Amino acid sequence: MTSKSSMIAEMIPTGEATAILPTGKTSPITVIGTESIRGTFDDLCLQQALNSRLAPGVTELVLNPDAHCGYGAPVGCVMVSPTHIYPGPVGVDIKCSMSLLQLDLPSDAVDDRRTRRALIDAICERTPTGAGKGQRNVSKARKVEVDLGERVVTEGASERVCQELGIPPHWASRCEDAFHGGYRESSDGLRDRLGRLRGQRQLRQFENKISQLGSYGGGNHFGECEVVEIGDDDRARSVAETFGLIDGQVAFLSHCGSRGLGHQLASGQFSSLQAKFHQWGIPLPGGDRQLVYAPLGSPEANAYLDDMALAANFATVNHLLINALVLEAFQEVIPGTQGQLVYFISHNIARQEVVGNVKSWVHRKGATRAMPGGHHALQGTPFEQTGHPILLPGNPRDGSAVMVADAGAEKSCFSVNHGAGRVLGRKRAQRELDQTAIDREFDEHDILSNCRRYPRDEAPAAYKDFDEVLKSVKQAGLASEVARLKARFVIKDASKADD
């Protein structure tokens, strides 16, 4: 493998926060990040980027400022192909996503620590955390029977599904995608696929997986009570009004995905495709078993697109249900509370989009869509004039951001990073970070948590400098900040990550 120093030397700066990484065989990789951010890309991350760019059918690859080594392709990359589908640049937590709920509460409604502790308890009574945890583990969850679960994964956030789960149906209009239809773009096709998977026992313990609807999982997934601070410029205030953000009021930010169902479907697809590559003697891109692929139109590609859709529909409804349960918890503690969904947006998905006048599959792994006002894909949505909300989690200490795309986002295939990105691996963070210092920092910032001890591998110091990451996005001309979200409490789990 090429050394880090020589790899970094190959990056050619093209602006304050942009560069290219030549591959020697194709058009170069687009790199987004200031010089200091580019220094955080380690050997494996850069090698994965090169392997991915040189893989069959790939026409563009973007490396975002949060990039770090991932599953085949780096987390924090965008990979474009008009001819092939790749499971690796989607990952095992299909449609891991962000959502934001705006509440009608002033910030002082959560000043009192006893109120925040009561809210934490009320939320945790409804939305379990931890790998494998589901409805049976908490007392006030929505119970989802198997037949409803089947409709969830084959219909997504349909009006019928939302009504049965107590989710406001109009929230579906605030979703990047409320429904994924698989390669046939139909619920009927997904029902056929689901029936085959269950009949062949490839989707084991479906009932148990469905019981995880309305739960966060473990690792880097979280729920976070925020106070909204809208930027003081005219554009930020105008865009915030369209988004439904209210300055100085409470909001709730959630990060989770498709839980055990997505993991099982993704793992099954990796195993199946890896067996095909072995059987046919096909060379793996960069020799990496996690970069298996399928040509579009093949039975293997069709199967993957269907399975990705099943998991993505689960993730969509999972987020909407979590937001409904969080609102219910606030109403229990602070009667009369009202809330509206601002947006729900994914960062682990492949979507069919037009890139350079060519219809392609845009794989976003730890990257999120960033389409500015006037983009054709936003016609008929509430955001066609402004661009849609971009939800970027940072860390509880430094806050998170709501952004909106600028015209320059075209250079990154209308994508930005999904957050700060790890700078310390989980094992290294566990070894090097001091638990007492982490807990003291939360106390100093008056941020509560449901964890007895905040997990060291999820501490702010385990992630890149969020302000430098945002600086990269802004200086590259990709997006502008609309609001900063300041944490008041965090719902988290200390168990193994399922992202």
N, C-alpha and C positions, 0 to 999 in steps of 0.2 A: 504493500500500500504506500502511496506517496506520502511523504512527511507533511506535517501541518504547515511548516514554514514555507515549503515550496508551493503548496496548494494556495496559501494566502498570497504568495508572490504572483501567482498566476491571475489573481483577480485584478481587473483593470477598472479603476474608478471612472465613472462617467458623470458623476455629480456629487453633491454633498452627502447624499445618502443612497446612491445607486452605484452599481458596478456590474461588470459581466465576468463570467467565468468560462473561458473557452474550453471546448471539449476536444478540439482537434479533428473532429469528424462531422459535426453538425453546427447549426447556429448556436451561439453561446447561451449559457444559463443566465437569466436575469437575476441579479442579486439586489435585494432591498435592505439597506442598513448603513448606518454611519460607520466610520472606520473602527470605532471601539466595538460596535455590535458585530461587525464582520470578524473581529478577533475572537468572538465567542464560538464560532463554528469550528468544531473539532474535526479530527481526521475522519472519523466514521461518518459524520454528518455530510461532509463534502464528498466522500467517496460514494455514499448513497445517492447524493444529488447527481453525480456523474453517471452512475449505473442507471439511474432512472431516465436521465436525458437520452442516453444511448440505447434505451430499450426499444424494441420493435414498435413502430407506429407512433412514437412520441414526437410531437412537433414543437412543443414549448415546455420549458420548466422554469418556475420562479421559486427562488429561495427567499423567504420572508425573514424579518429580523428576529422572530422567536425560534428560528430553526434549530433543531437538535436531532440526534439520531432517533430513528423510529423503526417501524416495521416495514423493511424493504426500502421504502422511500422515507426521507426525513419528515419528522413532524414539523409543520410550518412550511410546507411546499405546495405548489400548484403544478399539476401535470396534465397536459392536454394531448388528447389523441382522437382523431376522427375515425380510426379504424379498429382500435383495441380497447378492451376494458381490463383494468388492473385492480385486484382486491387490496394489494398492499398500500397503495396511496389513498385508500379509504380507511383501512385499519380494522381492528377487531371490535371496536365499539362503534358500530355503524350509526351514523347520524348523531354522534355526540354533539350537543348544541347548547346554546345560551337562550334564556328568555328573561324578560324584565316586566314586572308588574308594577304599575304606578298606583299608589294608594292616595286617598284624599286626606291624609293625616299630616299636620305640621310636624316639623322635626322635634319640637319639644314634647310631643306625645310619647316619644321613646327615650326621653332623657332619664327618667327614673329607672334605676337598675332592676328594681322589683318587677316593673312592667315588662322590661326586656326579658327577664328570666321567665316570667309567665308566658310570654310569647314563644320563647324557645321551647318550653314544655308543651305548649298547645300544638306547635308545629310538629314536634317529635312524636306526639301522640297520633299524628295523622300520616306523616311521611317518614318511613324508616330509613336509616342509613346503614351502610355496610354491605359487603359482598354477600349475595345469597339471601339477603333480608327482603321480606315482602309484607303483604297485608296482614298476615297472621301474627306478625311480630309487634304490631301496634294496635291500640284499642279502638281508634276512631278512623281507620282507613276506609276507603270505598272498597267493598267486596266485589270482585269482578269474576263472574262465572265464565266457564269455558266458551259458551256460545257467544257471549259478548266479546270475549277475547279474540275469537275468530274474526268478528266484524272489525275489531280495532285494527288488526294487522292487514286486513284486506280492503278496508274502506278508509283508513286514516281518520282524520277529524271531520267525518261526515256529520251532518246535522243530527242524524239518528244516534250516532255514537256519543256525541257531545251531550245530547239531552239525557241519555240513559246514565251518564256518568256525572251529571250535574255541572257540566262545563258550559259556560255561556257560548252558544253556537257562533255568535259573531266574532269570537276570538279567532276563529279559523281564518278570517280575512287578514289577520295580523301575523300570519305564518309565512315564512319564506316559501314553503311548500306544505300545504295541508294534506296532500295525498300524493303517494307514489304508486304508479300503476304497473311497474315491471316492464318487460320488453314489449308486452302487448298493450300496455297502457290501459288496463282494465281490471276491475275488481274480480270479474269472473275468472280471468287468467290467474290471478293470485290465489283464488279459492282452489283452483285445480292444482296449483303448485303446493299449496299448504296440505291438501288432501294426500298428495303423493308423498310428501315428506313425513307426514304422520303415519301413513300406511306402511312406509318402509322403515319406520322407527329412526329416521335420520333427525327427527326433531323430538328428542326424548324429553319427557317430563314437561310437556307443553303447559299443563295446568299450573305447575310450579312457576314456570317462566311468566305466565300471565299474571300470577299473583304478585309480581314485582311492579306492576303498574302503579304509579304514584309514589315511587321511591327513588332515592338519590344514588345508592350504591356507595362505593368506597373510593379511596385514592384521592384524585384531585377534584372530585365532584363535590358540590357544595350548594347551600342556600345561604343568602347573605342579605340582611336588612341594611338598607342604604339610606342616606340623605342625598337628595339631588342638588347639585350645584351647577346651574346653567352658566355657560360662558357669558361674558359681559359685552360681546359684540352683537350687532344687529342681526347678522346671519344666524348666529347660534340661537338667539331668542326666537327668530322666526321659524327655524327648523324645529326647535324644541316644541313649539306650539303645534306644528303638524304631527310630530311624533306623539304628542300627548304627555310630554314631560312637564312637571310643575316644580319650579325652583323652590328650594327650602322645604320640600315635602318628602315623605317617606316612600321608598320604593323597595322592591324585593327582586334580587337577581339570583337566577338558578342556573346551574351547570350540571348536566347529566346526559345520558344517552339511552341506548337500547337495552342496557342491562344484560342479563344472562341470555335472553333470546338472541340479541345481536351477536354476542360472543359465540354462541353455539352455531349460528348460521354462518358467520364468517369463518370460524374454525373448520367447519365442514367443507366450505368452498376451498380453503387453502389445501386441505388434505386431498380433496378430489382432483384439483388442478395439478398438485405436485405429483400425484400418482400418474396422471396423464403425461406429464413431461417425462417422467421416468420411463413409462411404457413406450413412448414414441421417440425417446432419445433426443428431445429438443434441448438445446443449450439454454441455460438460465441467464438472464441479463446480469452481468457482473458475477456470475456464479452464485447468485443469491436466491435461495429457495423461496424467499418472501416476495420476490418480484415475478411470480408466475402471472400469466395473462391469458386472455382468450380473444380471438378475433371476433368482432361484431358480426352477428348473424349465425354464429356457430351455436350448437346446442349448449356448449359450456358457457358461452357468454350469456345466452338467454337464461340459463339456470341462475347465474350470478345476479343478473339484473332483477330477477324475481325475488331472490333471497334478500338482496339489498333493500328492495321495496318493502318486503314484509317487516324487516327490522326497522326501517326508517319510519314506517307508519306507527309502529309501536313507540318509537322515540318521540314522535310528534305528540301522540296522545298522552304519553308519560309526562311530558312537560306541561301540557295544558291541564292535566289532572293535578299535578303538583301545585300549579298556580291557583287552581280552584280550592285546593285544600289549605294552602297558605292563607288565602283570603278568608276562608272559613275560620281559621285559627285566630286571625286578627279580629274578626267579628266577635268571637267568643270572649276575648280579653278586652277589646275596645269596641263595645256595641255601636252599630251604625256605620262602621268602616265600609267604604266602597272602594273598588279597584278596577282598573282596566288594563288589559294586556297592551304593552307598548309594541313588542315584537318578539318573534321566535325565529332563530337563525342557526343554521348548522355550521359545523366546521370539520366534519368527517363524512363526506358524501361525494358521489360522482353525479353531476348534473349535465344534461345535454344543453349546450349553449352554442351560440354563433361566435366563433373566434376568428378574426381576420376573414370574414365572409364565408367561413367553412363551418358547417354544423359538426361539432365535436363533443366528446365527453370530457368535461373538465373535472378532474379529480382534485379535491381539496382535502388535504390531510393536515389537520391542525391549521387550516386556513379558512377564511370566511368570505362570502360573497361581498363585493363592494361596487354597487352600480349607482352611478350618479343620476341626478335629475335629468330627464329627457331620454334615458336609456329605453330602448324599445321593449325590453322585458318587463318594465314597470308600468306599462300602459294599463289603465283600468284599475290600478291599485291606489291606495291613499297616498303613495309616495312618488307618483310619476313626475311631479314637479321638483321635489326636493332631493330625491334619492332616499333609499330605505335606511332605517337605523342599523348601525354596526355596533354590536355589543362586544367590548373587549375587556375581559377580566384581567386585573393586575394582581393585587394582593390586598389583604385587609388593611395593612398599614398605609400603603400609598394610594389606595382607591382603585376603581375601575373606570372605564371611559365609555361614553356613547359618542360615536363618530358618524360622519356622513361622507360619502365618497365625493371626490373631486374628479374633474375630467382626466387628470393624470393617471387615474386608476387603470386606464386602458393598457398602460405599459406592464401591469402585473396581472393581465387577464382578468381585470375587474375583481381583484382579490386583495385582501390584507391579512395580516397575522391574526391568530385567534386569541392572543393574549401575550403574556410576557415571555413564556418559554423557559424551560428549565436551564439552569446554569450548573446545578449540582445534581448528579444522579441520586436516586433514593438511598442507596446504601452509603454513599459518601456523605449525604446530608445527615443520616442517622449517626455516622461516626463523628462528624466534625462540628455540628451545631449544638449549642448549649441549651438544654431544656429550660433552665432557670432564666436565661436571658430572653428566650422566646416568650415565656409566660409574663415576664416583667414588661416586655415591649407592649404586649396586648393590654396589660393593666394601665400603662402610661398613656395609651391612646383610648382608654375606656371602651375597649371592644370585648364583648362577652362571647362565650362559645359554649356549646353543649358538651365539649370534650373536657374531661378532667384535666388532661394535659394535651395541649395542642400538638398534633403530630409534627415531629421535627422535619420529616421529608416533605412537608407541605408549608413550612415556614417561609416568610417573605424572602429570607436570605437564600433559599433554594432556587429562586427564580431570578431572571435577568432584571436589570434596572428598568423599571416600567417607564419612567420618564424618558430614558434614552431610546427605548423601543418606540414610544409615541413620537419622539423627535424624528426618528427614522421615517415613520409613516408620513408625517407632516412635511418634512424637507424633501421627500421623494415626490410630493405632490399627489399622493394617493387619496388622502382623506383629511378632514378637519375635525377638531374636537367640538362637540356640541355641549357636553356636560361631563362633569366628574361625579362619580358616585363614592360617597364616603361611608365606610362600614360602621355599623353600630353593634351588630352581633352576627355570628357565623354558625351555621349548621354544618357539621363536618363529621367524618368518621375516620378512625385511625387504622382501619383494616387495610389489607392489600388492595392496590389499585385495580380497577377493572376497566381502565381506559386504554 
